[in-house]
Amino acid sequence: MDAARPAVVITGISGNLGLRLLPQLTEFQVIGVDLRPPETSLPIRFIAMDLGEEESCRELYLLLKQYRPVAVIHLAFVIDPQRTGVLDLDKMWQINVAGTARVMEAIAEANREDNIVQKFIYPSSVAVYGPDLAAPANEDSPLQAHTLPYAIHKMECDKVVQQRAPGMRNCSIYLLRAHIFAGQTVENYLMGAFRGTPNGKSNRAAKMRREGKRLPCMLPYGKRYLEHQLQFVHVDDVARLILYILRKTEPESQRITVLNVAGRGDALSFGQCIELAHAKLMRVPGKWAFRMTLAMLWKLRLSSIPPEALPYMTGQYTMNTDRLKKFLGPEYETVIQYKIADAYTDSFAR
């Protein structure tokens, strides 16, 4: 290892955010942890590890003692069961929630006798606030995720991070509640819905992708569904925010820093999103019909959007990001370079 450059450990290095973050970290030595190596030519020391397994806690502890990283960036999380092949809900929970606890326990133990890890960065999600908010959430709003396993697991991880923060021994915690990731390389439920990509695992879905066919974007009848507001954040802006935190030298006034993270400017309505995506809109009689259609497309393996995602596809959830603006100060527009609309439209640039 190069002693002149500080080391950082990134779990989930092979995911989209990990791959977008890597080019930003030229001043650091990167130790990447994941189930499979990242598809990159950039210099990295890769270590295969399954955070869903109990023994990973000790493996990570030994890794921290050996490489002495100044920071751990915890990105490992199963978002899409079909794409990752982790279809068992208990296995998902072991990776997502128990895995987060294991990472924090390893840091606490590594720091017990020596101040090794100085920063722990965890990207949470807007989904933790729930899918239907009467007003923009601030960092003190209640966590009310439900129905969708991804959202519930993010909420449970969020609580794990908050509960374990006091015992992290000289380690500053950064909890980043990011809105929906956008950008050319991003794949998630809502971007998939607006793109109309048949992301299922069936032969028919593969044939549709080869032929460039799109699934329609669905909403129940009713004007309010088109008027519901959404925010987005470009994945590269999240990477820049993480780099900013890594470079930050002045200490925080408290052990844990919670930040809502979204792009700059005004939110977009569902109607605007559909228009900008040049998507075909299909209206259905109500939420029950929407759920039945999602369930059918899921069962046929045409779509990777589970029916449990329904509340997050018909609700309204925006965040107040004043704390992020204050945190970044004069660097705000240098770090958060994309306006919400620009981040969203970049997702269709390819």
C-alpha positions in Angstrom: 0.0 0.0 0.0 1.1 3.6 -0.7 1.8 5.2 2.7 1.6 8.6 1.1 -2.1 8.3 0.4 -4.7 7.6 3.1 -6.8 4.4 2.6 -10.6 4.2 2.4 -12.8 1.1 2.5 -15.9 1.0 0.3 -18.4 -1.8 0.8 -20.6 -2.5 -2.3 -17.8 -1.1 -4.5 -19.2 -2.9 -7.6 -22.6 -1.1 -7.5 -23.4 2.0 -9.6 -22.5 4.6 -6.9 -19.3 2.7 -6.1 -18.2 2.8 -9.7 -19.1 6.4 -10.1 -17.2 7.3 -6.9 -14.0 5.5 -7.8 -12.7 8.0 -10.4 -13.1 10.8 -7.8 -10.8 9.1 -5.3 -7.4 9.6 -6.9 -5.9 11.0 -3.7 -6.9 7.9 -1.7 -6.0 4.2 -1.7 -9.2 2.3 -2.2 -10.0 -1.1 -0.6 -13.2 -2.4 -2.2 -15.4 -4.9 -0.6 -18.2 -6.8 -2.5 -19.4 -10.2 -3.6 -17.9 -9.7 -7.0 -15.0 -7.5 -8.3 -16.0 -4.1 -9.8 -15.8 -3.7 -13.6 -13.1 -1.0 -13.6 -9.5 -0.5 -14.8 -8.8 1.9 -12.0 -6.4 0.9 -9.2 -8.1 -0.8 -6.4 -7.4 -3.6 -3.8 -10.5 -5.8 -4.0 -11.6 -8.2 -1.2 -14.5 -10.5 -1.7 -16.8 -10.5 1.3 -20.5 -11.4 2.0 -21.8 -8.9 4.6 -24.9 -11.2 4.9 -22.8 -13.7 6.8 -22.0 -13.4 10.5 -18.3 -14.1 10.1 -17.9 -11.0 7.8 -17.9 -8.8 11.0 -14.5 -10.3 12.1 -13.2 -10.4 8.5 -13.9 -6.6 8.2 -12.4 -5.9 11.6 -9.2 -7.7 10.6 -9.2 -5.8 7.3 -9.5 -2.4 9.2 -6.7 -3.3 11.5 -4.5 -4.3 8.5 -5.1 -1.4 6.2 -6.0 1.3 8.7 -8.4 3.3 6.5 -9.3 6.8 7.5 -12.9 6.2 6.4 -15.5 3.5 5.6 -18.1 4.2 3.0 -20.9 1.7 3.3 -22.7 1.3 0.0 -23.5 -2.5 0.1 -27.2 -2.8 -0.2 -29.6 -5.1 -2.2 -32.0 -2.7 -4.0 -33.3 -4.8 -6.9 -33.9 -8.5 -6.0 -34.3 -9.6 -9.6 -31.1 -7.9 -10.9 -29.0 -9.1 -8.0 -30.6 -12.5 -7.8 -31.2 -12.1 -4.0 -34.9 -13.0 -4.0 -35.0 -14.4 -0.4 -36.3 -11.6 1.8 -34.4 -12.9 4.9 -31.2 -12.9 2.9 -31.9 -9.4 1.8 -32.4 -8.3 5.4 -29.1 -10.1 6.5 -27.2 -8.1 3.8 -28.9 -4.8 4.2 -29.7 -4.4 7.9 -27.6 -6.9 9.7 -24.8 -6.2 7.3 -24.9 -2.5 8.3 -24.8 -3.4 12.0 -21.8 -5.7 11.3 -19.9 -2.9 9.5 -20.4 -0.5 12.4 -19.5 -3.1 15.0 -16.2 -3.9 13.1 -15.4 -0.1 13.1 -16.2 0.2 16.9 -14.0 -2.7 17.7 -11.1 -1.6 15.4 -11.3 1.9 17.1 -11.4 0.4 20.6 -7.7 0.7 21.3 -6.6 2.9 18.4 -8.2 5.7 16.5 -8.2 4.2 13.0 -11.5 5.0 11.2 -12.3 8.7 11.5 -15.4 8.8 9.3 -18.3 6.5 8.5 -20.5 7.5 5.5 -23.8 5.8 4.9 -26.2 6.7 2.0 -29.7 6.3 3.3 -32.8 7.2 1.3 -35.8 9.6 1.0 -37.8 6.4 1.1 -37.3 6.2 4.9 -39.8 9.1 5.3 -42.6 7.1 3.7 -44.3 7.5 0.3 -46.9 10.2 0.9 -45.8 13.3 2.7 -48.1 16.3 3.4 -45.0 18.6 3.4 -41.3 18.4 2.5 -39.5 16.2 5.0 -36.7 17.7 7.1 -34.0 15.6 8.9 -36.2 15.5 12.0 -39.3 14.2 10.3 -40.6 10.7 11.5 -39.4 7.7 9.6 -42.6 6.0 8.2 -41.4 3.7 5.4 -43.8 0.8 4.7 -44.8 -1.9 2.2 -41.6 -1.9 0.0 -38.8 -4.1 1.4 -36.1 -1.7 0.0 -37.7 1.3 1.9 -38.3 -0.7 5.1 -34.7 -2.0 5.1 -33.3 1.5 4.5 -35.4 2.8 7.4 -34.1 0.0 9.6 -30.5 0.7 8.5 -31.1 4.4 9.2 -32.1 3.5 12.8 -29.2 1.1 13.2 -26.8 3.9 12.2 -28.4 6.4 14.7 -28.5 3.9 17.5 -24.9 2.8 17.1 -23.4 6.2 16.5 -22.7 7.0 20.2 -20.5 3.9 20.5 -18.4 4.5 17.4 -15.4 5.9 19.3 -13.9 9.0 17.7 -15.6 8.3 14.4 -17.8 10.9 12.8 -21.0 9.5 11.2 -22.5 10.9 8.0 -26.1 9.8 7.2 -27.0 10.9 3.7 -30.8 10.6 3.0 -30.6 10.9 -0.8 -33.6 11.3 -3.1 -34.0 9.2 -6.2 -30.7 8.7 -8.0 -30.6 9.8 -11.6 -28.1 9.7 -14.4 -27.3 7.7 -17.5 -25.9 4.8 -15.6 -28.6 4.6 -12.9 -31.2 1.8 -12.7 -33.9 1.9 -10.0 -37.6 1.3 -9.8 -38.8 4.8 -10.8 -36.2 5.4 -13.5 -37.2 2.0 -14.9 -40.8 3.0 -14.8 -40.2 6.3 -16.7 -37.8 4.7 -19.1 -40.3 1.8 -19.7 -37.4 -0.7 -19.7 -38.6 -4.3 -19.6 -35.9 -5.2 -17.0 -37.4 -8.6 -16.1 -35.4 -11.9 -16.4 -37.7 -13.6 -18.9 -36.8 -14.4 -22.6 -39.7 -12.1 -23.6 -38.3 -9.2 -21.7 -34.8 -9.8 -23.2 -36.4 -9.8 -26.7 -38.3 -6.6 -26.0 -35.0 -4.9 -24.9 -33.3 -6.0 -28.0 -36.1 -4.6 -30.1 -36.1 -1.3 -28.2 -39.7 -1.8 -27.0 -40.9 0.1 -23.9 -43.5 -0.7 -21.3 -46.0 2.1 -20.8 -45.8 4.4 -17.7 -48.8 3.7 -15.5 -50.8 5.9 -13.1 -54.3 5.6 -11.7 -56.9 8.0 -13.0 -57.0 11.3 -11.2 -55.4 14.7 -11.8 -53.5 14.6 -8.5 -51.3 11.7 -9.5 -49.9 13.7 -12.4 -49.4 16.7 -10.0 -47.5 14.8 -7.3 -43.9 16.1 -6.9 -40.6 14.2 -7.1 -37.0 15.2 -6.6 -33.9 13.6 -8.1 -30.2 13.7 -7.4 -27.5 12.9 -9.9 -25.4 9.9 -8.8 -22.2 11.9 -9.7 -23.3 14.7 -7.3 -23.7 12.1 -4.5 -20.1 10.9 -5.3 -18.9 14.5 -5.2 -20.6 14.9 -1.8 -18.8 11.8 -0.4 -15.5 13.2 -1.7 -16.2 16.5 0.0 -16.9 14.7 3.3 -13.7 12.7 2.9 -11.6 15.9 2.4 -13.3 17.8 5.2 -10.8 18.5 8.0 -12.8 20.6 10.5 -14.6 18.4 13.1 -18.4 18.2 13.3 -20.1 19.7 16.3 -21.9 16.4 17.0 -21.2 12.7 16.5 -23.8 12.2 13.7 -24.5 14.5 10.8 -27.8 13.8 9.0 -28.4 15.4 5.6 -31.2 15.3 3.1 -29.7 15.2 -0.4 -31.4 16.2 -3.6 -30.5 18.1 -6.7 -30.8 21.9 -7.0 -33.9 23.8 -8.0 -37.6 22.9 -8.2 -39.1 19.4 -8.0 -40.7 17.8 -11.0 -44.3 16.6 -11.2 -45.1 13.1 -12.4 -46.6 14.7 -15.5 -43.4 16.6 -16.3 -41.4 13.4 -15.7 -43.5 11.5 -18.2 -43.3 14.3 -20.7 -39.5 14.6 -20.5 -39.1 10.9 -20.8 -41.3 10.8 -23.9 -43.1 7.9 -22.2 -46.5 6.5 -23.1 -48.9 7.0 -20.2 -51.4 4.3 -19.4 -54.2 5.2 -16.9 -55.7 2.5 -14.8 -59.0 2.6 -12.8 -57.3 2.8 -9.3 -54.5 1.7 -7.1 -55.9 -1.8 -7.0 -55.7 -2.1 -10.8 -52.2 -0.6 -10.8 -51.1 -3.1 -8.2 -52.6 -6.0 -10.2 -50.8 -4.9 -13.3 -47.5 -4.6 -11.5 -48.0 -8.0 -10.0 -48.8 -9.5 -13.4 -45.7 -7.9 -15.1 -43.6 -9.1 -12.1 -45.0 -12.7 -12.3 -44.3 -12.8 -16.1 -40.8 -11.5 -15.4 -41.3 -8.6 -17.8 -40.7 -6.0 -15.2 -38.3 -5.8 -12.2 -40.7 -3.5 -10.3 -42.3 -5.4 -7.5 -46.0 -4.7 -6.7 -44.9 -3.6 -3.2 -43.4 -0.5 -4.9 -46.9 0.9 -5.6 -47.1 3.5 -2.8 -43.8 5.0 -3.9 -45.0 5.2 -7.5 -48.2 7.0 -6.7 -47.3 9.1 -3.7 -45.6 12.4 -3.2 -42.4 12.7 -1.1 -40.1 15.7 -1.3 -37.4 16.9 1.1 -36.1 20.2 2.5 -32.4 20.4 1.7 -31.5 23.7 3.6 -29.2 21.8 6.0 -27.2 20.4 3.0 -26.8 23.9 1.6 -25.6 25.2 4.9 -23.2 22.2 5.3 -21.6 22.8 1.9 -21.7 26.6 2.1 -19.9 28.2 -0.8 -19.1 24.8 -2.3 -22.8 23.9 -2.7 -23.0 24.4 -6.5 -19.5 22.9 -7.0 -20.7 19.7 -5.3 -24.4 19.6 -6.3 -23.8 20.5 -9.9 -27.1 19.2 -11.4 -30.5 20.8 -11.0 -33.2 18.3 -10.4 -34.6 18.6 -14.0 -31.1 18.3 -15.5 -30.2 15.2 -13.4 -33.5 13.6 -14.5 -33.1 14.3 -18.2 -29.5 13.1 -18.1 -31.0 9.7 -17.4 -32.3 9.5 -20.9 -29.2 10.9 -22.7 -28.1 7.5 -23.8 
